[in-house]
Amino acid sequence: MKMMAETRNLRYFIISILLFTAGTTFSQGYRISLDAPDFAGQDVILAEYFTGRMVPKDTAAISLTGKAVFAGEKAFDGGLYVIFFNQNYYFDFMMDKDQEFAIKTDSSDLATKTKYSGSEINELFYTYKNYLAAQRTRRSAYESSLTAAGSKADSTRIMDQMKALDKETGEIVEKMIEANPDTFFATFLLAMKEKRAPEELLTGTKHQQDSTRYVYYKNHYFDNFDVSDIRLLHTPIYEPKINTYIGRVVPQHPDSLIHAVDMLIGKSRADEDIFRYMLITLFNHFAESKMMGMDKVYFHIAEQYYLPEATWSSEDFLTKLKENLDKSKGTFIGETAPDFELKGIPAEHFQMAEMDTAIKQDPHVGYNFMLSQVSAEYTILYFWESDCGHCQKSTPKLYEVFQKYKEQQVQVVAVHVINSVEGKVEWVDFVNEHQLYEWINCWSPYKNDFRQMYNLQSFPQLFLLDKEKKIIAKSLSPEQADDILNRFLN
């Protein structure tokens, strides 16, 4: 009997949902009447969601009879909005084209006792939220029963009931979307619906099926979500959708991410506010990224979009950004390492200089060579200072890594960046103390243009180059270099 009653109630619910249709009234402004007698004499805020944050847009004083009106000559963008009484009492509602309606609420239960007049979209939204709440209650009951299940048969039965409940919920939401195709209500529900690979595509091994799921998910990620819809930007779902795509869905490789960035910015141009949001969000995301190689994406955004189009930024900031871009261009992953001349110091010189101050101070000893002349399968280009605390810890560790891989055509070009006589003395002492004789010890006693070439702001700095001297990794610790070399060589 209980199942029959639930089925009958469900049928009535579906019929009531299908009766709603979209309103097409266009408003020149907004007028929202509020009846909230429990909050008489207080101020109330009308706020919008901007991505995940609530931004106040209007305020009103609630009269002693509980009445308040929000009104303005300019209509709001559609989206999800909030009536905010205080931190404990607030509720959200929808706004689209028709922005003249009334709300009556009751503090005893804002979720179920808030009523709307003149707003079909909010009647839909109200019904939808209450339906989901009821379904969550049913599912919670199933989960409790599953925890207490006494047999495998009971567990299987309850899990089947949960699957049926989830299927039922999905079907009802789908009917809501189909019945109201031209409303923001349907757009919002559809935007939360993720595409899944059809079962007929899932063939082969588990690995092949997982790969198919991922490729389908990535290629159809935005099928139900219109990046250019300003109404979605005014909801809490927009920013997580973009962040998940950039941070998890797209392969975390600079070229793949640049392609994704170009696509997102291209779609965002349909609306000026979305374009500004998208550009700032992506620019900041890659500026703050700690992942190796993301500077290439960051500077792509800077060069292609931010510098020419971010009219809101100060001239001083844009000038510094361009200077930083110009300095960094040559050291992106995948680029050939800038070539420069160095003076190599043989091991014998360090050993002889240990007891001879004149030799130790001589800046003219050594042989000249170009970085491009170093023959190795992998070259570690290492910039360091002997009086740098971090370098003093890092350099002996890197030498251990070199000893581990030197027989596998790995070479280290250890560039001491201080080119003074005093700097050479400290350098010689450090090399002798730690017996760093077998890699290429070198410096540039007469010029330091490599600092600009490699945008060296701090030390140590480690670049890993392949046989053709292309940069394959950078800003590495010795441990990270060890891990990468181990994977490449073994």
NORDADA-V277075 format. One record per pair of residues at least 24 apart in sequence whose ideal C-beta (glycine too) atoms are under 7 Angstrom apart, sorted by the first residue. I is the first residue (numbers start at 0). J is the second residue. Records with the same first field share a line. If there is no record, write none. Layout:
BEGIN
I: J + J
END
This chain:
BEGIN
12: 130
13: 171 + 174
16: 126 + 174 + 175 + 178
17: 174 + 178
19: 119 + 122 + 123 + 178 + 179
20: 119 + 179
21: 179 + 181 + 182
22: 97 + 119 + 120
23: 96
24: 96 + 97
25: 96
26: 74 + 96 + 97 + 98 + 99
27: 74
28: 71 + 72 + 73 + 74
29: 69 + 70 + 71 + 74 + 75 + 98 + 99
30: 68 + 70 + 99
31: 69 + 100 + 102
32: 68 + 101
33: 67 + 82 + 102
34: 65 + 66 + 101 + 102 + 103
35: 61 + 65 + 67 + 104
36: 65
37: 105 + 106
38: 65 + 84 + 106
39: 63 + 64 + 65
41: 84
43: 67 + 82 + 83 + 84
44: 83
45: 69 + 80 + 82
46: 80 + 81 + 83
47: 75 + 78 + 80 + 233
48: 78 + 79 + 81 + 233 + 234 + 235
49: 233
50: 232 + 237 + 238
51: 235 + 238
53: 81
74: 98
76: 229 + 230 + 233
77: 183 + 230
78: 230 + 233 + 234
79: 233 + 234
92: 121 + 124
93: 120 + 121 + 124 + 183 + 184
95: 120 + 182 + 183 + 230
120: 182 + 183 + 184
123: 179 + 184
124: 184
127: 175
130: 171
134: 164 + 168
137: 164
138: 164
183: 230
186: 228 + 230
187: 234
189: 223
190: 223 + 224 + 231 + 236
191: 236
192: 223
194: 219 + 222 + 223
217: 248
220: 244 + 248
226: 263 + 266 + 267
227: 266 + 267 + 269 + 270 + 273
229: 270 + 272 + 273
232: 272 + 273 + 276
241: 280
245: 284
251: 290
253: 292 + 293 + 295 + 296 + 332
256: 296
257: 296 + 299
260: 296 + 299 + 300
264: 304
278: 304 + 305 + 309
291: 472 + 473 + 474
292: 332
294: 327 + 331
295: 331 + 332
298: 324 + 327
326: 451 + 454
327: 454
329: 452
330: 453 + 454 + 470 + 473
332: 470 + 471 + 472 + 473
333: 469 + 470
334: 469 + 470
335: 467 + 468 + 469
336: 370 + 380 + 462 + 464 + 468 + 470
337: 452 + 453
338: 369 + 370 + 371
339: 370 + 448 + 449 + 452
340: 367 + 369
341: 368 + 370 + 414 + 441 + 442 + 443
342: 366 + 367 + 441 + 442 + 443 + 444
343: 368 + 439 + 440 + 441
344: 440 + 441
346: 436
349: 427 + 430 + 431 + 436
352: 427
353: 431
359: 424 + 427
360: 420 + 423 + 424
362: 420 + 423 + 444
370: 412 + 468
371: 468
373: 410 + 412
375: 408 + 409 + 410
376: 408 + 409 + 466
377: 409 + 463 + 464 + 465 + 484 + 487
378: 410 + 412 + 464 + 468
379: 411 + 461 + 463 + 480
380: 412 + 462 + 464
381: 411 + 412 + 413 + 414 + 459 + 461
382: 414 + 416 + 453 + 455 + 458 + 459 + 460
383: 413 + 415 + 416 + 458 + 459
384: 415 + 416 + 417 + 458
385: 415 + 425 + 426 + 429
386: 425
387: 458 + 459
389: 459
390: 458 + 459
393: 459 + 477
395: 433
396: 477
397: 477
398: 433 + 435 + 438
400: 477 + 480 + 481
401: 438
404: 484 + 488
405: 437
407: 488
409: 484
410: 438 + 439
411: 438 + 439
412: 439 + 441
413: 438 + 439 + 440 + 441
414: 441 + 442
415: 442
416: 447 + 458
418: 442 + 443 + 444 + 447
END
